[in-house]
Amino acid sequence: MNRRKDSDDALLPRSAIVLGAGVVGVATAYALAIRGVAVTIIDRAEIAGSGASFANGAQLSYIYTDALASNSLLKRLPFLALGLDPAFRLRPSLDPSQIAWFMRFIRNCTRQRFLENSLEGLQLGLESQLAMRALLQKHELEFGHQSAGKMLVYDDAAAFKSACDMVSLRQSHGAVQEILTPQEAVNKEGALAERAGRFVGAIYSPQEELGDPHKFCNALLSQLVTAYGVQVRMATDVARWKADKDMAVVFTKTGEAITADQLMICTGIDATNLLKKHGLGTSLMPMKGYSFTAAPGQVSPIMSITDVSRKIVFCPLNGMIRVAGIAELGARDIAVDPRQLASLVSAASDVLPRAADYAGSYNGWAGIRPMTANALPIIRKLAPRVTINIGHGMLGWTYAMGSAERAAQLLGRV
Ligand SMILES: Cc1cc2nc3c(=O)[nH]c(=O)nc-3n(C[C@H](O)[C@H](O)[C@H](O)COP(=O)(O)OP(=O)(O)OC[C@H]3O[C@@H](n4cnc5c(N)ncnc54)[C@H](O)[C@@H]3O)c2cc1C
């Protein structure tokens, strides 16, 4: 176990409960454990990384951090509300908390807010990349991690033009990106030859990485146990918590009370239930998405590819191809709707017909992105003994390591 420096003793809590063992919770447990905090990580699932972190798009998208709320999305809202985009649906509701969230979302749909939110995301993305590098220098973890780069492919000239404007802005904030003609894109990623003549340009980000979030959660968790003495309580459903100036307590559904100096809430979309009483019940909106993982096809990609207009990502992962997409804003159930999954498979096979073995068997999955209105996570102290690290939306895997560092840095004083 890491020994804490004497100078830190007065500042850091001695013990912490990390509630939630998804990518955010496990990363947060690591950020505390390396500071010498005695961590207990608790999750209701049997296995870590079983929530939104299970089979997401696998992109460590440190550079492409564009916020969802934008002026261009605002113009398309009536079209989306009518269900005319198969990749992006709104599930309107009269629930006051959803209406409140949606009003904040609309306020973020200006050009200025879009730029601010996207660049703030880029900053967190770059911090996450550094934190991931530091972790991997210290510990060997097997999760199919690759620095493969990412290609964003555009078939709409206007969308490509505004994406090119963002490139110079990102470059001025430390990102490496190249604007490519279709031929240049095909030269870098042969799988795009399938799309020749069907796209107007691409943006290549060599710094982007990928990896399996579920494997990451479990590989890091076992490292936390063996190298840092972290206690793990899986299959432990927490019903409520309370905190005073001396300690934090969580109460499980079976009536057990577990105490620590600090509670870190990292419960993804379920944070809304635990935080309702604290004025944060409207902070998150569920956004359902789908993925499938199939055997590679004859012309499978060597890097991540995002088809921007169809909002589909392709990713080579552990010898397979992971494809993810579909955004249903307001949908909370995690059941796989076979029609939605089939529509993702069909759209993917249209975009890159030989990237995956679409006709063979594949694992379909659905998960919930915990969305904030500005696409930035909420990392803050709720009370002296309670910190929240929630709302990572479309980029929780990307932001997990940097958010964990930020959350741990908040614990300077309890
Ligand atoms: C289709 C899809 C594709 C995506 N693709 C990408 C991508 O390519 N790149 C990227 O960066 N992000 C992606 N995301 C987003 C990313 O998956 C999420 O933002 C991230 O997984 C959220 O992590 P988390 O740890 O906050 O939540 P979760 O992984 O959901 O973890 C929360 C944990 O808390 C536990 N929990 C909740 N309540 C309680 C309770 N009361 N008691 C005990 N335990 C509790 C749950 O069991 C769960 O394990 C995608 C998401 C989806 C759905």
The ligand as a Tripos MOL2 file, in Angstrom:
@<TRIPOS>MOLECULE
LIG
   53    58     1     0     0
SMALL
NO_CHARGES

@<TRIPOS>ATOM
      1 C1        -24.0510    2.9950  -26.2020 C.3       1 LIG1
      2 C2        -23.0420    3.7750  -25.4050 C.ar      1 LIG1
      3 C3        -21.8110    4.0530  -25.9780 C.ar      1 LIG1
      4 C4        -20.8730    4.7960  -25.2670 C.ar      1 LIG1
      5 N1        -19.6400    4.9860  -25.8140 N.ar      1 LIG1
      6 C5        -18.6910    5.6640  -25.1160 C.ar      1 LIG1
      7 C6        -17.3950    5.7990  -25.6460 C.ar      1 LIG1
      8 O1        -17.0830    5.2880  -26.7210 O.2       1 LIG1
      9 N2        -16.4840    6.5200  -24.9450 N.ar      1 LIG1
     10 C7        -16.7960    7.1030  -23.7410 C.ar      1 LIG1
     11 O2        -15.9450    7.7910  -23.1750 O.2       1 LIG1
     12 N3        -18.0080    6.9160  -23.1690 N.ar      1 LIG1
     13 C8        -18.9660    6.2190  -23.8250 C.ar      1 LIG1
     14 N4        -20.2030    6.0480  -23.3010 N.ar      1 LIG1
     15 C9        -20.5110    6.6780  -21.9940 C.3       1 LIG1
     16 C10       -19.9620    5.8720  -20.8140 C.3       1 LIG1
     17 O3        -20.2270    4.5070  -20.9970 O.3       1 LIG1
     18 C11       -20.5820    6.3730  -19.5080 C.3       1 LIG1
     19 O4        -20.4910    7.7680  -19.3980 O.3       1 LIG1
     20 C12       -19.8230    5.7470  -18.3190 C.3       1 LIG1
     21 O5        -19.8260    4.3530  -18.4220 O.3       1 LIG1
     22 C13       -20.4370    6.1640  -16.9950 C.3       1 LIG1
     23 O6        -19.6790    5.5360  -16.0010 O.3       1 LIG1
     24 P1        -20.1250    5.5590  -14.4880 P.3       1 LIG1
     25 O7        -19.0770    4.8200  -13.7260 O.co2     1 LIG1
     26 O8        -20.4650    6.9570  -14.0990 O.co2     1 LIG1
     27 O9        -21.5210    4.7830  -14.4840 O.3       1 LIG1
     28 P2        -21.8280    3.2070  -14.4970 P.3       1 LIG1
     29 O10       -20.8630    2.4680  -15.3360 O.co2     1 LIG1
     30 O11       -23.2620    3.0510  -14.8130 O.co2     1 LIG1
     31 O12       -21.5240    2.7790  -13.0090 O.3       1 LIG1
     32 C14       -22.3720    3.1310  -11.9250 C.3       1 LIG1
     33 C15       -22.3400    1.9740  -10.9420 C.3       1 LIG1
     34 O13       -23.0230    2.3630   -9.7560 O.3       1 LIG1
     35 C16       -23.7220    1.2410   -9.2760 C.3       1 LIG1
     36 N5        -24.8160    1.7380   -8.4310 N.ar      1 LIG1
     37 C17       -25.7630    2.6520   -8.7720 C.ar      1 LIG1
     38 N6        -26.5910    2.8790   -7.7400 N.ar      1 LIG1
     39 C18       -26.1700    2.0840   -6.7180 C.ar      1 LIG1
     40 C19       -26.6440    1.8640   -5.3880 C.ar      1 LIG1
     41 N7        -27.6930    2.5230   -4.9010 N.pl3     1 LIG1
     42 N8        -25.9760    0.9630   -4.6190 N.ar      1 LIG1
     43 C20       -24.8970    0.3030   -5.0970 C.ar      1 LIG1
     44 N9        -24.4210    0.4750   -6.3550 N.ar      1 LIG1
     45 C21       -25.0400    1.3600   -7.1590 C.ar      1 LIG1
     46 C22       -24.2220    0.5410  -10.5220 C.3       1 LIG1
     47 O14       -24.4810   -0.8220  -10.2690 O.3       1 LIG1
     48 C23       -23.0540    0.7490  -11.4750 C.3       1 LIG1
     49 O15       -22.1380   -0.3410  -11.4710 O.3       1 LIG1
     50 C24       -21.1780    5.2950  -23.9660 C.ar      1 LIG1
     51 C25       -22.4010    4.9720  -23.3730 C.ar      1 LIG1
     52 C26       -23.3330    4.2130  -24.0720 C.ar      1 LIG1
     53 C27       -24.6230    3.8670  -23.4080 C.3       1 LIG1
@<TRIPOS>BOND
     1     1     2 1
     2     2     3 ar
     3     2    52 ar
     4     3     4 ar
     5     4     5 ar
     6     4    50 ar
     7     5     6 ar
     8     6     7 ar
     9     6    13 1
    10     7     8 2
    11     7     9 ar
    12     9    10 ar
    13    10    11 2
    14    10    12 ar
    15    12    13 ar
    16    13    14 ar
    17    14    15 1
    18    14    50 ar
    19    15    16 1
    20    16    17 1
    21    16    18 1
    22    18    19 1
    23    18    20 1
    24    20    21 1
    25    20    22 1
    26    22    23 1
    27    23    24 1
    28    24    25 2
    29    24    26 1
    30    24    27 1
    31    27    28 1
    32    28    29 2
    33    28    30 1
    34    28    31 1
    35    31    32 1
    36    32    33 1
    37    33    34 1
    38    33    48 1
    39    34    35 1
    40    35    36 1
    41    35    46 1
    42    36    37 ar
    43    36    45 ar
    44    37    38 ar
    45    38    39 ar
    46    39    40 ar
    47    39    45 ar
    48    40    41 1
    49    40    42 ar
    50    42    43 ar
    51    43    44 ar
    52    44    45 ar
    53    46    47 1
    54    46    48 1
    55    48    49 1
    56    50    51 ar
    57    51    52 ar
    58    52    53 1
@<TRIPOS>SUBSTRUCTURE
     1 LIG1         1 GROUP 0 **** ****
